[in-house]
Amino acid sequence: MIDYQHASPAQRAWYRFRANKRGYYSLWVFGVLFVLSLFAEVLSNDKPLLVYFNDEYYFPVLKDYPETIFGGDFETVTDYQDEYIRDILTKDNNWMIESINAYSYSTINYISELPNPAPPSEQNILGTDDRGRDVLARLIYGFRLSVLFAFALTAIGIFIGIIAGAIQGYFGGRTDLLFQRFIEVWSSMPELYLLIIFASIFQPSVTLLIILLSLFGWMGLSDYVRAEFLKGRNLDYIKAARALGLPNRSIMFSHLLPNSMTPVITFLPFRISGSILALTSLDFLGLGVPPSTPSLGELLSQGKENIEAWWLSLSTFIVLVGTLMLLIFIGEALREAMDTRKG
């Protein structure tokens, strides 16, 4: 039985989070999906995981082998989708272990008899896009890219937001006033226009997007941290710490910050979902990652251009909306968990 009365504040918050079954199970589902997506090369790949050929073991998923090693005619990297190579690797005592989905995000199904984009079939469970690439593989890799991008963007935004809000709230006065005027000017800059300009100057990449979006993504959080520091800087224990001669840095980050983390933790899932939506929107508009990169927004754009290919829009919609719903449920559970008024 849970001893709630004698539990620490962190343990009580965890108990309140677990009491919200919807948020608790959403965290488990999202965590499992994310961990599985980290092994996308194992789950969906056009290269076998293991090949046993002429009494030797090969690992194509980790290393590229020339075709001549397996009895082919060329020194080029082996195409394991080639029927000739597949016959060699599966006859006699030779065998190979393939991924659950035998396509990578860039693999084109050349043996399909249907025009692209092809509907779902035995070869491609969720069909292909307009270039013949497997939709399921691009969803797996695109989901991983979106979540990792959101984690990176959220971490940078939280770091900058905490630093900025802490400085404003702790020192106050002229420092707070000048910082607030700077934020007002900076937030009025047209973010979308800047993205369009930089996209036309530099080669689009995930790194460039993270840098550009991080320049604006910290301001929303800094307001909440600033408010918490303004509220807590005049409390008795902070005055006592100043009287003892503790440096401002120690007071800010060792005493005030731990008691000001409630808005940071509460808004964490919502910031992640907002980052996923930002990447999806930019990719849909063609301002995001390069076209060859697997992306949920790029699949939605293909669905718009190919209205009859319902599998493109429907599958991407389910993945995107499902991910956002899980994050929202987690956020609601965190908000209730941080509410100390809850029993």
C-alpha positions in Angstrom: 0.0 0.0 0.0 1.3 3.5 -0.9 2.3 5.6 2.2 1.2 8.9 0.7 1.4 10.8 4.0 5.1 10.1 4.6 6.2 10.3 0.9 8.5 13.0 -0.4 7.1 15.8 -2.6 8.6 14.1 -5.7 7.0 10.7 -4.7 3.6 12.4 -4.2 3.8 14.0 -7.6 4.6 10.6 -9.1 1.7 9.0 -7.3 -0.6 11.7 -8.6 0.7 11.1 -12.1 0.1 7.4 -11.9 -3.4 8.0 -10.6 -4.2 9.6 -14.0 -4.4 6.3 -16.0 -4.9 8.0 -19.3 -1.7 10.0 -19.0 0.3 7.1 -17.3 -0.5 4.6 -20.1 0.0 7.3 -22.7 3.5 7.8 -21.4 4.2 4.0 -21.7 2.8 3.9 -25.2 4.8 6.9 -26.4 7.9 5.6 -24.7 7.6 2.2 -26.3 7.0 3.7 -29.8 9.9 6.1 -29.4 12.3 3.3 -28.3 11.2 1.1 -31.2 11.8 4.0 -33.6 15.4 4.3 -32.4 15.9 0.8 -33.9 14.3 1.8 -37.2 17.3 0.3 -39.1 16.5 -3.0 -37.5 12.7 -2.9 -38.0 12.7 -1.5 -41.6 15.7 -1.9 -43.9 16.3 -3.1 -47.4 19.5 -4.8 -46.1 19.4 -8.1 -44.3 20.3 -8.1 -40.6 22.4 -11.3 -41.0 23.6 -13.3 -44.0 25.0 -16.8 -43.8 26.9 -17.5 -47.0 29.5 -20.2 -47.7 30.0 -21.0 -44.0 30.6 -17.3 -43.1 28.5 -14.7 -41.4 27.9 -11.2 -42.8 26.1 -8.2 -41.3 24.9 -6.0 -44.2 23.0 -3.8 -41.8 26.3 -2.7 -40.3 28.6 -2.9 -43.3 28.4 -2.6 -47.1 29.6 -5.6 -49.0 30.4 -5.7 -52.8 28.3 -8.0 -54.9 31.3 -10.2 -55.8 31.5 -11.5 -52.3 28.1 -13.3 -52.8 28.9 -14.5 -56.3 27.7 -11.4 -58.2 29.3 -9.8 -61.2 30.0 -6.2 -60.0 32.1 -4.5 -57.4 29.3 -2.2 -56.5 27.4 -2.4 -53.2 25.1 -5.4 -53.1 21.4 -4.8 -53.9 19.7 -7.3 -51.7 16.3 -6.6 -53.4 17.7 -8.0 -56.7 16.1 -11.4 -57.4 19.4 -12.8 -58.7 21.2 -12.0 -55.5 18.3 -13.2 -53.4 18.4 -16.6 -55.2 22.1 -16.9 -54.5 21.7 -16.0 -50.8 18.8 -18.5 -50.2 19.9 -21.6 -52.1 21.8 -24.6 -50.8 22.8 -24.0 -47.2 22.8 -20.2 -47.4 20.2 -18.1 -45.6 19.6 -14.6 -44.4 17.5 -12.8 -41.8 15.7 -9.7 -43.0 13.9 -6.9 -41.2 10.2 -7.1 -40.4 9.7 -4.5 -43.2 12.2 -5.2 -46.0 12.4 -1.5 -47.1 14.3 1.5 -46.0 13.0 5.1 -46.2 14.8 5.6 -49.6 14.2 2.1 -51.1 12.2 2.2 -54.4 10.1 -0.8 -55.2 11.1 -1.4 -58.8 9.3 -4.8 -59.1 5.9 -3.3 -58.4 3.5 -3.7 -61.3 1.3 -0.8 -60.1 1.9 2.8 -61.0 3.2 5.1 -58.2 1.8 6.0 -55.8 0.7 2.4 -55.4 -2.0 1.4 -52.9 -1.4 -1.0 -50.0 -0.4 -4.5 -51.1 1.5 -7.6 -49.8 4.8 -6.0 -50.8 4.1 -2.6 -49.3 1.7 -2.8 -46.4 0.9 0.9 -46.5 1.5 1.4 -50.2 4.2 3.6 -51.8 4.6 7.3 -52.4 4.9 9.1 -55.7 8.4 7.9 -56.2 7.8 4.3 -55.3 9.2 4.5 -51.8 7.6 2.4 -49.0 5.2 4.5 -46.9 5.6 2.4 -43.7 9.4 2.8 -43.8 9.1 6.6 -44.2 6.6 6.8 -41.4 8.9 4.9 -39.0 11.9 7.0 -39.9 9.9 10.2 -40.1 8.4 9.6 -36.6 11.9 9.1 -35.2 13.2 12.3 -36.9 10.2 14.3 -35.6 10.5 13.2 -32.0 14.3 13.6 -31.9 14.0 17.1 -33.5 11.3 18.0 -30.9 13.5 16.8 -28.1 16.5 18.8 -29.3 14.5 22.0 -29.9 12.7 21.7 -26.6 15.9 21.1 -24.6 17.5 24.2 -26.2 14.4 26.3 -25.7 14.1 25.2 -22.0 17.8 26.0 -21.4 17.7 29.4 -22.9 14.3 30.2 -21.4 15.4 29.2 -17.9 18.5 31.3 -18.1 16.6 34.4 -19.5 13.7 34.1 -17.1 16.0 33.6 -14.1 18.0 36.7 -14.8 14.9 38.8 -15.3 13.1 37.5 -12.3 16.0 37.5 -9.8 17.5 40.9 -10.5 14.4 42.7 -11.6 14.4 46.4 -11.9 16.4 47.9 -14.8 17.6 44.4 -15.9 14.1 43.1 -16.1 12.8 46.2 -17.9 15.5 46.1 -20.6 15.1 42.4 -21.1 11.4 42.7 -21.5 11.8 45.4 -24.1 14.3 43.2 -26.0 11.8 40.3 -25.9 9.0 42.5 -27.3 11.2 43.6 -30.2 12.6 40.1 -30.8 9.2 38.5 -30.7 7.8 40.9 -33.3 10.3 39.7 -36.0 8.6 37.7 -38.8 9.8 34.2 -38.1 8.3 32.7 -41.2 9.9 35.3 -43.5 13.3 34.7 -41.8 12.9 31.0 -42.5 12.1 31.6 -46.1 15.1 33.9 -46.5 17.5 31.5 -44.9 16.1 28.5 -46.8 16.9 30.4 -50.0 20.5 31.2 -48.9 21.6 28.1 -47.1 21.2 24.4 -47.8 18.1 23.1 -45.8 19.1 20.8 -43.0 17.8 19.7 -39.6 20.6 21.6 -37.9 19.7 24.8 -39.6 16.1 24.4 -38.6 17.0 23.8 -34.9 19.2 26.9 -34.9 16.6 29.1 -36.4 13.6 27.9 -34.4 15.7 28.0 -31.2 16.1 31.7 -31.7 12.4 32.2 -31.0 11.3 29.1 -29.1 12.5 30.2 -25.6 10.4 33.3 -25.1 7.2 31.6 -24.0 8.9 29.7 -21.2 11.0 32.6 -20.0 7.8 34.5 -18.9 6.8 31.7 -16.6 10.2 31.2 -15.1 10.5 35.0 -14.6 7.2 35.1 -12.7 8.3 32.2 -10.4 11.6 34.0 -9.7 9.9 37.3 -9.1 7.6 35.6 -6.6 10.3 33.7 -4.8 13.2 36.2 -4.6 11.7 38.0 -1.6 10.9 34.9 0.4 12.6 34.5 3.8 14.9 31.6 2.9 16.2 33.6 -0.1 16.8 36.6 2.2 18.6 34.4 4.6 20.8 33.0 1.8 21.8 36.5 0.8 22.5 37.4 4.4 24.9 34.4 4.7 26.8 35.7 1.7 25.9 33.1 -0.9 26.6 34.2 -4.5 23.8 35.0 -6.7 24.4 32.1 -9.0 24.1 29.6 -6.1 20.9 31.3 -4.9 19.3 31.3 -8.4 20.1 27.8 -9.5 20.4 25.9 -6.2 17.5 27.4 -4.2 15.1 29.3 -6.5 15.2 27.2 -9.6 14.2 23.8 -8.0 11.1 25.6 -6.6 10.4 27.2 -10.0 10.4 24.0 -12.1 6.6 23.5 -12.0 5.8 25.4 -15.3 8.8 23.9 -17.0 7.8 20.3 -16.3 4.1 21.0 -16.9 4.6 22.5 -20.3 7.2 20.1 -21.4 4.9 17.7 -23.4 3.1 20.6 -25.0 6.4 22.1 -26.1 7.4 18.8 -27.6 4.1 18.6 -29.5 4.5 22.1 -30.7 8.0 21.4 -32.0 6.7 18.3 -33.9 3.9 20.5 -35.4 6.5 23.2 -36.4 8.7 20.7 -38.2 5.7 19.1 -39.9 4.3 22.4 -41.1 7.7 23.6 -42.4 8.2 20.3 -44.3 4.7 20.6 -45.7 5.5 24.1 -47.0 8.8 22.9 -48.4 10.9 25.0 -46.0 12.0 22.1 -43.7 14.4 19.2 -44.2 15.8 18.2 -47.6 13.4 16.3 -49.8 15.2 13.0 -49.5 14.8 13.1 -45.7 11.9 11.0 -44.3 9.3 13.5 -43.0 5.7 13.4 -41.9 5.1 16.9 -43.5 6.5 15.7 -46.8 4.1 12.8 -46.8 1.2 15.1 -46.1 2.4 17.3 -49.0 2.4 14.3 -51.3 -1.1 13.4 -50.1 -2.3 16.9 -51.0 -0.8 16.6 -54.5 -2.2 13.0 -54.9 -5.7 13.2 -53.6 -6.6 9.8 -54.9 -3.8 8.2 -52.9 -5.7 8.2 -49.7 -3.2 5.9 -47.9 -0.6 8.7 -47.9 -2.7 11.2 -46.0 -4.6 8.7 -43.8 -1.5 6.9 -42.5 0.4 10.1 -41.9 -2.7 11.7 -40.2 -3.0 8.7 -37.8 0.6 8.8 -36.8 0.7 12.6 -36.4 -2.6 12.9 -34.5 -1.9 9.8 -32.4 1.5 11.2 -31.3 0.1 14.6 -30.4 -2.8 13.0 -28.5 -0.4 10.9 -26.4 1.7 14.0 -25.6 -1.4 16.0 -24.7 -2.6 13.3 -22.3 0.9 13.1 -20.8 0.8 16.9 -20.3 -2.6 16.9 -18.7 -1.4 14.2 -16.3 1.8 16.2 -15.5 -0.3 19.3 -14.8 -2.4 17.4 -12.3 0.6 15.8 -10.8 2.3 19.1 -10.1 -0.9 20.4 -8.4 -0.3 20.0 -4.7 -4.0 20.6 -3.9 -4.7 17.1 -5.4 -5.0 14.3 -2.9 
